Amino acid sequence: TALREAGFDPDRPTAWIAEGLLAFLPPDAQDRLLDNITGLSADGSRRAAR
């Protein structure tokens, strides 16, 4: 993925923030985004959405 190419390490805990984003996405896109985040998240990762 572009994240990995930029140096993202999925084995390290990550803080994901989707502030102001989810309200603009249709439900299926929200589900895909959250599924991708879950798949890239190591133990100890956190996510926040508002």
PDB file of N, CA, C and O in Angstrom:
ATOM      1  N   THR A   1       0.836  -1.196   0.000  1.00  0.00           N
ATOM      2  CA  THR A   1       0.000   0.000   0.000  1.00  0.00           C
ATOM      3  C   THR A   1       0.871   1.245   0.000  1.00  0.00           C
ATOM      4  O   THR A   1       2.074   1.174   0.250  1.00  0.00           O
ATOM      5  N   ALA A   2       0.265   2.367  -0.278  1.00  0.00           N
ATOM      6  CA  ALA A   2       1.002   3.637  -0.252  1.00  0.00           C
ATOM      7  C   ALA A   2       1.543   3.912   1.142  1.00  0.00           C
ATOM      8  O   ALA A   2       2.625   4.483   1.283  1.00  0.00           O
ATOM      9  N   LEU A   3       0.811   3.515   2.166  1.00  0.00           N
ATOM     10  CA  LEU A   3       1.305   3.729   3.537  1.00  0.00           C
ATOM     11  C   LEU A   3       2.605   2.970   3.771  1.00  0.00           C
ATOM     12  O   LEU A   3       3.567   3.523   4.303  1.00  0.00           O
ATOM     13  N   ARG A   4       2.628   1.715   3.374  1.00  0.00           N
ATOM     14  CA  ARG A   4       3.848   0.912   3.569  1.00  0.00           C
ATOM     15  C   ARG A   4       5.005   1.463   2.752  1.00  0.00           C
ATOM     16  O   ARG A   4       6.141   1.490   3.223  1.00  0.00           O
ATOM     17  N   GLU A   5       4.727   1.898   1.543  1.00  0.00           N
ATOM     18  CA  GLU A   5       5.776   2.482   0.700  1.00  0.00           C
ATOM     19  C   GLU A   5       6.339   3.754   1.321  1.00  0.00           C
ATOM     20  O   GLU A   5       7.493   4.107   1.077  1.00  0.00           O
ATOM     21  N   ALA A   6       5.531   4.443   2.123  1.00  0.00           N
ATOM     22  CA  ALA A   6       5.976   5.674   2.788  1.00  0.00           C
ATOM     23  C   ALA A   6       6.641   5.397   4.132  1.00  0.00           C
ATOM     24  O   ALA A   6       7.028   6.331   4.834  1.00  0.00           O
ATOM     25  N   GLY A   7       6.780   4.105   4.503  1.00  0.00           N
ATOM     26  CA  GLY A   7       7.474   3.766   5.735  1.00  0.00           C
ATOM     27  C   GLY A   7       6.586   3.320   6.878  1.00  0.00           C
ATOM     28  O   GLY A   7       7.081   3.071   7.977  1.00  0.00           O
ATOM     29  N   PHE A   8       5.283   3.213   6.648  1.00  0.00           N
ATOM     30  CA  PHE A   8       4.371   2.753   7.694  1.00  0.00           C
ATOM     31  C   PHE A   8       4.715   1.327   8.084  1.00  0.00           C
ATOM     32  O   PHE A   8       4.932   0.478   7.220  1.00  0.00           O
ATOM     33  N   ASP A   9       4.765   1.059   9.392  1.00  0.00           N
ATOM     34  CA  ASP A   9       5.074  -0.272   9.910  1.00  0.00           C
ATOM     35  C   ASP A   9       3.831  -0.832  10.591  1.00  0.00           C
ATOM     36  O   ASP A   9       3.497  -0.401  11.695  1.00  0.00           O
ATOM     37  N   PRO A  10       3.131  -1.788   9.958  1.00  0.00           N
ATOM     38  CA  PRO A  10       1.909  -2.328  10.538  1.00  0.00           C
ATOM     39  C   PRO A  10       2.143  -3.176  11.787  1.00  0.00           C
ATOM     40  O   PRO A  10       1.187  -3.597  12.438  1.00  0.00           O
ATOM     41  N   ASP A  11       3.393  -3.427  12.122  1.00  0.00           N
ATOM     42  CA  ASP A  11       3.702  -4.189  13.331  1.00  0.00           C
ATOM     43  C   ASP A  11       3.834  -3.310  14.560  1.00  0.00           C
ATOM     44  O   ASP A  11       4.006  -3.815  15.669  1.00  0.00           O
ATOM     45  N   ARG A  12       3.754  -1.994  14.373  1.00  0.00           N
ATOM     46  CA  ARG A  12       3.837  -1.060  15.501  1.00  0.00           C
ATOM     47  C   ARG A  12       2.462  -0.459  15.760  1.00  0.00           C
ATOM     48  O   ARG A  12       1.718  -0.194  14.816  1.00  0.00           O
ATOM     49  N   PRO A  13       2.113  -0.239  17.029  1.00  0.00           N
ATOM     50  CA  PRO A  13       0.820   0.375  17.340  1.00  0.00           C
ATOM     51  C   PRO A  13       0.681   1.742  16.662  1.00  0.00           C
ATOM     52  O   PRO A  13       1.643   2.502  16.547  1.00  0.00           O
ATOM     53  N   THR A  14      -0.523   2.023  16.226  1.00  0.00           N
ATOM     54  CA  THR A  14      -0.808   3.244  15.475  1.00  0.00           C
ATOM     55  C   THR A  14      -2.026   3.937  16.059  1.00  0.00           C
ATOM     56  O   THR A  14      -2.960   3.275  16.513  1.00  0.00           O
ATOM     57  N   ALA A  15      -2.026   5.251  16.050  1.00  0.00           N
ATOM     58  CA  ALA A  15      -3.212   6.038  16.397  1.00  0.00           C
ATOM     59  C   ALA A  15      -3.828   6.514  15.087  1.00  0.00           C
ATOM     60  O   ALA A  15      -3.205   7.268  14.339  1.00  0.00           O
ATOM     61  N   TRP A  16      -5.035   6.077  14.815  1.00  0.00           N
ATOM     62  CA  TRP A  16      -5.764   6.458  13.610  1.00  0.00           C
ATOM     63  C   TRP A  16      -6.794   7.512  13.990  1.00  0.00           C
ATOM     64  O   TRP A  16      -7.532   7.331  14.958  1.00  0.00           O
ATOM     65  N   ILE A  17      -6.855   8.601  13.248  1.00  0.00           N
ATOM     66  CA  ILE A  17      -7.816   9.668  13.523  1.00  0.00           C
ATOM     67  C   ILE A  17      -8.586   9.963  12.234  1.00  0.00           C
ATOM     68  O   ILE A  17      -7.991  10.251  11.195  1.00  0.00           O
ATOM     69  N   ALA A  18      -9.910   9.888  12.317  1.00  0.00           N
ATOM     70  CA  ALA A  18     -10.773  10.182  11.169  1.00  0.00           C
ATOM     71  C   ALA A  18     -11.711  11.323  11.548  1.00  0.00           C
ATOM     72  O   ALA A  18     -12.931  11.202  11.433  1.00  0.00           O
ATOM     73  N   GLU A  19     -11.146  12.399  11.986  1.00  0.00           N
ATOM     74  CA  GLU A  19     -11.940  13.533  12.452  1.00  0.00           C
ATOM     75  C   GLU A  19     -12.591  14.248  11.270  1.00  0.00           C
ATOM     76  O   GLU A  19     -11.907  14.705  10.354  1.00  0.00           O
ATOM     77  N   GLY A  20     -13.914  14.338  11.303  1.00  0.00           N
ATOM     78  CA  GLY A  20     -14.646  15.046  10.267  1.00  0.00           C
ATOM     79  C   GLY A  20     -14.729  14.319   8.938  1.00  0.00           C
ATOM     80  O   GLY A  20     -15.171  14.905   7.950  1.00  0.00           O
ATOM     81  N   LEU A  21     -14.322  13.073   8.885  1.00  0.00           N
ATOM     82  CA  LEU A  21     -14.280  12.345   7.617  1.00  0.00           C
ATOM     83  C   LEU A  21     -15.490  11.448   7.406  1.00  0.00           C
ATOM     84  O   LEU A  21     -16.097  11.470   6.336  1.00  0.00           O
ATOM     85  N   LEU A  22     -15.844  10.666   8.409  1.00  0.00           N
ATOM     86  CA  LEU A  22     -16.843   9.619   8.217  1.00  0.00           C
ATOM     87  C   LEU A  22     -18.203  10.157   7.777  1.00  0.00           C
ATOM     88  O   LEU A  22     -18.910   9.483   7.028  1.00  0.00           O
ATOM     89  N   ALA A  23     -18.577  11.328   8.214  1.00  0.00           N
ATOM     90  CA  ALA A  23     -19.882  11.894   7.850  1.00  0.00           C
ATOM     91  C   ALA A  23     -19.997  12.137   6.345  1.00  0.00           C
ATOM     92  O   ALA A  23     -21.106  12.217   5.816  1.00  0.00           O
ATOM     93  N   PHE A  24     -18.880  12.252   5.664  1.00  0.00           N
ATOM     94  CA  PHE A  24     -18.895  12.529   4.229  1.00  0.00           C
ATOM     95  C   PHE A  24     -18.781  11.269   3.376  1.00  0.00           C
ATOM     96  O   PHE A  24     -18.856  11.340   2.149  1.00  0.00           O
ATOM     97  N   LEU A  25     -18.601  10.126   4.018  1.00  0.00           N
ATOM     98  CA  LEU A  25     -18.472   8.869   3.281  1.00  0.00           C
ATOM     99  C   LEU A  25     -19.778   8.086   3.331  1.00  0.00           C
ATOM    100  O   LEU A  25     -20.453   8.077   4.361  1.00  0.00           O
ATOM    101  N   PRO A  26     -20.144   7.425   2.229  1.00  0.00           N
ATOM    102  CA  PRO A  26     -21.312   6.545   2.287  1.00  0.00           C
ATOM    103  C   PRO A  26     -21.004   5.351   3.194  1.00  0.00           C
ATOM    104  O   PRO A  26     -19.837   5.030   3.419  1.00  0.00           O
ATOM    105  N   PRO A  27     -22.035   4.698   3.712  1.00  0.00           N
ATOM    106  CA  PRO A  27     -21.820   3.601   4.666  1.00  0.00           C
ATOM    107  C   PRO A  27     -20.864   2.516   4.173  1.00  0.00           C
ATOM    108  O   PRO A  27     -20.052   2.024   4.957  1.00  0.00           O
ATOM    109  N   ASP A  28     -20.937   2.129   2.899  1.00  0.00           N
ATOM    110  CA  ASP A  28     -20.036   1.082   2.413  1.00  0.00           C
ATOM    111  C   ASP A  28     -18.584   1.542   2.413  1.00  0.00           C
ATOM    112  O   ASP A  28     -17.688   0.737   2.667  1.00  0.00           O
ATOM    113  N   ALA A  29     -18.336   2.802   2.138  1.00  0.00           N
ATOM    114  CA  ALA A  29     -16.970   3.334   2.182  1.00  0.00           C
ATOM    115  C   ALA A  29     -16.478   3.422   3.622  1.00  0.00           C
ATOM    116  O   ALA A  29     -15.300   3.184   3.888  1.00  0.00           O
ATOM    117  N   GLN A  30     -17.356   3.758   4.543  1.00  0.00           N
ATOM    118  CA  GLN A  30     -16.990   3.761   5.966  1.00  0.00           C
ATOM    119  C   GLN A  30     -16.564   2.362   6.393  1.00  0.00           C
ATOM    120  O   GLN A  30     -15.546   2.194   7.065  1.00  0.00           O
ATOM    121  N   ASP A  31     -17.346   1.360   6.001  1.00  0.00           N
ATOM    122  CA  ASP A  31     -17.017  -0.025   6.355  1.00  0.00           C
ATOM    123  C   ASP A  31     -15.674  -0.445   5.775  1.00  0.00           C
ATOM    124  O   ASP A  31     -14.870  -1.068   6.469  1.00  0.00           O
ATOM    125  N   ARG A  32     -15.420  -0.112   4.509  1.00  0.00           N
ATOM    126  CA  ARG A  32     -14.137  -0.469   3.877  1.00  0.00           C
ATOM    127  C   ARG A  32     -12.971   0.203   4.585  1.00  0.00           C
ATOM    128  O   ARG A  32     -11.939  -0.421   4.831  1.00  0.00           O
ATOM    129  N   LEU A  33     -13.142   1.488   4.911  1.00  0.00           N
ATOM    130  CA  LEU A  33     -12.082   2.220   5.603  1.00  0.00           C
ATOM    131  C   LEU A  33     -11.765   1.565   6.942  1.00  0.00           C
ATOM    132  O   LEU A  33     -10.601   1.317   7.259  1.00  0.00           O
ATOM    133  N   LEU A  34     -12.802   1.286   7.722  1.00  0.00           N
ATOM    134  CA  LEU A  34     -12.575   0.690   9.041  1.00  0.00           C
ATOM    135  C   LEU A  34     -12.009  -0.721   8.925  1.00  0.00           C
ATOM    136  O   LEU A  34     -11.185  -1.117   9.749  1.00  0.00           O
ATOM    137  N   ASP A  35     -12.431  -1.486   7.921  1.00  0.00           N
ATOM    138  CA  ASP A  35     -11.847  -2.813   7.696  1.00  0.00           C
ATOM    139  C   ASP A  35     -10.365  -2.704   7.352  1.00  0.00           C
ATOM    140  O   ASP A  35      -9.557  -3.487   7.851  1.00  0.00           O
ATOM    141  N   ASN A  36      -9.999  -1.742   6.503  1.00  0.00           N
ATOM    142  CA  ASN A  36      -8.586  -1.550   6.147  1.00  0.00           C
ATOM    143  C   ASN A  36      -7.769  -1.133   7.358  1.00  0.00           C
ATOM    144  O   ASN A  36      -6.659  -1.626   7.559  1.00  0.00           O
ATOM    145  N   ILE A  37      -8.307  -0.234   8.159  1.00  0.00           N
ATOM    146  CA  ILE A  37      -7.606   0.198   9.374  1.00  0.00           C
ATOM    147  C   ILE A  37      -7.388  -0.993  10.298  1.00  0.00           C
ATOM    148  O   ILE A  37      -6.299  -1.174  10.842  1.00  0.00           O
ATOM    149  N   THR A  38      -8.425  -1.798  10.473  1.00  0.00           N
ATOM    150  CA  THR A  38      -8.305  -2.976  11.335  1.00  0.00           C
ATOM    151  C   THR A  38      -7.224  -3.916  10.815  1.00  0.00           C
ATOM    152  O   THR A  38      -6.433  -4.446  11.595  1.00  0.00           O
ATOM    153  N   GLY A  39      -7.188  -4.122   9.509  1.00  0.00           N
ATOM    154  CA  GLY A  39      -6.196  -5.015   8.920  1.00  0.00           C
ATOM    155  C   GLY A  39      -4.769  -4.510   9.025  1.00  0.00           C
ATOM    156  O   GLY A  39      -3.830  -5.305   8.979  1.00  0.00           O
ATOM    157  N   LEU A  40      -4.592  -3.218   9.165  1.00  0.00           N
ATOM    158  CA  LEU A  40      -3.256  -2.626   9.262  1.00  0.00           C
ATOM    159  C   LEU A  40      -2.834  -2.325  10.698  1.00  0.00           C
ATOM    160  O   LEU A  40      -1.740  -1.808  10.926  1.00  0.00           O
ATOM    161  N   SER A  41      -3.686  -2.644  11.662  1.00  0.00           N
ATOM    162  CA  SER A  41      -3.431  -2.233  13.047  1.00  0.00           C
ATOM    163  C   SER A  41      -2.804  -3.342  13.873  1.00  0.00           C
ATOM    164  O   SER A  41      -3.310  -4.463  13.923  1.00  0.00           O
ATOM    165  N   ALA A  42      -1.701  -3.016  14.516  1.00  0.00           N
ATOM    166  CA  ALA A  42      -1.059  -3.931  15.453  1.00  0.00           C
ATOM    167  C   ALA A  42      -1.785  -3.861  16.793  1.00  0.00           C
ATOM    168  O   ALA A  42      -2.556  -2.935  17.044  1.00  0.00           O
ATOM    169  N   ASP A  43      -1.534  -4.839  17.642  1.00  0.00           N
ATOM    170  CA  ASP A  43      -2.063  -4.784  19.003  1.00  0.00           C
ATOM    171  C   ASP A  43      -1.645  -3.475  19.652  1.00  0.00           C
ATOM    172  O   ASP A  43      -0.512  -3.023  19.487  1.00  0.00           O
ATOM    173  N   GLY A  44      -2.561  -2.874  20.386  1.00  0.00           N
ATOM    174  CA  GLY A  44      -2.271  -1.613  21.057  1.00  0.00           C
ATOM    175  C   GLY A  44      -2.634  -0.389  20.237  1.00  0.00           C
ATOM    176  O   GLY A  44      -2.532   0.735  20.730  1.00  0.00           O
ATOM    177  N   SER A  45      -3.057  -0.585  18.990  1.00  0.00           N
ATOM    178  CA  SER A  45      -3.465   0.548  18.152  1.00  0.00           C
ATOM    179  C   SER A  45      -4.789   1.107  18.649  1.00  0.00           C
ATOM    180  O   SER A  45      -5.572   0.411  19.296  1.00  0.00           O
ATOM    181  N   ARG A  46      -5.024   2.368  18.336  1.00  0.00           N
ATOM    182  CA  ARG A  46      -6.261   3.046  18.733  1.00  0.00           C
ATOM    183  C   ARG A  46      -6.823   3.780  17.531  1.00  0.00           C
ATOM    184  O   ARG A  46      -6.086   4.194  16.636  1.00  0.00           O
ATOM    185  N   ARG A  47      -8.140   3.936  17.524  1.00  0.00           N
ATOM    186  CA  ARG A  47      -8.744   4.758  16.475  1.00  0.00           C
ATOM    187  C   ARG A  47      -9.749   5.704  17.107  1.00  0.00           C
ATOM    188  O   ARG A  47     -10.401   5.387  18.102  1.00  0.00           O
ATOM    189  N   ALA A  48      -9.850   6.869  16.500  1.00  0.00           N
ATOM    190  CA  ALA A  48     -10.770   7.897  16.982  1.00  0.00           C
ATOM    191  C   ALA A  48     -11.499   8.472  15.781  1.00  0.00           C
ATOM    192  O   ALA A  48     -10.903   8.715  14.731  1.00  0.00           O
ATOM    193  N   ALA A  49     -12.786   8.685  15.948  1.00  0.00           N
ATOM    194  CA  ALA A  49     -13.596   9.302  14.895  1.00  0.00           C
ATOM    195  C   ALA A  49     -14.567  10.259  15.560  1.00  0.00           C
ATOM    196  O   ALA A  49     -15.053  10.018  16.665  1.00  0.00           O
ATOM    197  N   ARG A  50     -14.829  11.322  14.877  1.00  0.00           N
ATOM    198  CA  ARG A  50     -15.762  12.305  15.408  1.00  0.00           C
ATOM    199  C   ARG A  50     -16.575  12.871  14.285  1.00  0.00           C
ATOM    200  O   ARG A  50     -17.431  13.726  14.513  1.00  0.00           O
TER     201      ARG A  50
END
